[in-house]
Amino acid sequence: MNSATYHIAIPLPGKTTVEKVELAALYLKPLTNRINPVITFLAGGDNQNPGLNMLDESVNAILESCGLNDTKMIKRDQPLEKILDDFCFEYKPNLIILGFEETETKKLNEIDQRIIENAKIPVMNIKGKNLNEKIRNVILPVALTDDYDMIIRKAIKVLKPFRNLNLHLVSVLFAADAFTVNKATQQLSVINNFLEQSDIKYTAEIINCLTPGENKSDIVSDHIKRVNGDLIMLFKNQLISSEEFILSNKMREIIVKSSIPVLSFT
């Protein structure tokens, strides 16, 4: 594979239908305006839908109408996660897209959760939400106590292929005193200086929540609405070892509650 080409892997869980594959094309349409990707659908032995053995004419027509002309299907009698691991090891895709299978409890699908935790590349979870016609505004929640410089550098690297995006950084503080707010403001100033040297449009904001019991995911959701967000980015910062991450409860909650797709990265 040409390393300059942008590759997207789309794992299809056991209950995924051909209609879901068609839906995937519509979700991908906003991305094709910028990256013209190669798409590979992956189906495991648990997916008994015969329509997924090959992309039929109706699916191909939708894919082509979205500008996705370079697509293929890989179907093996193996667990889906194994197929994805092998594919990522061999082809090193740039992005994984999940979220075509909802759970009855409205919680994050277990397979999706494990893929997000284990993936070394960015993962977009669409959770059945609608993408806007174009992706313009990307929300990046950051904790100013973290290594935010590294996080922002990685976020910019992930976003670079899409070009012409507005990055909205937001840091949420809870009932912070004047000293904490002042320290966070100084850190934000450092972030501003760094971003001004990049060629990415951005805003950066601190939200000091004074309401007792306010939920961080709800605050982020309100911020998304205020800036007309099209995509939210989450950094997987709960490191267990050098090779393994685990999703925090807040991260899972944001993925499930978000009205827009969520892109997680390491």
Helices and strands as residue ranges (DSSP letters): E 7-12, H 18-32, E 38-43, G 50-52, H 57-65, E 71-75, H 80-91, E 95-98, H 110-118, E 123-125, E 137-141, H 148-159, G 160-162, E 166-174, H 178-196, E 201-209, H 216-226, E 231-235, E 239-241, E 244-245, H 249-257, E 262-265
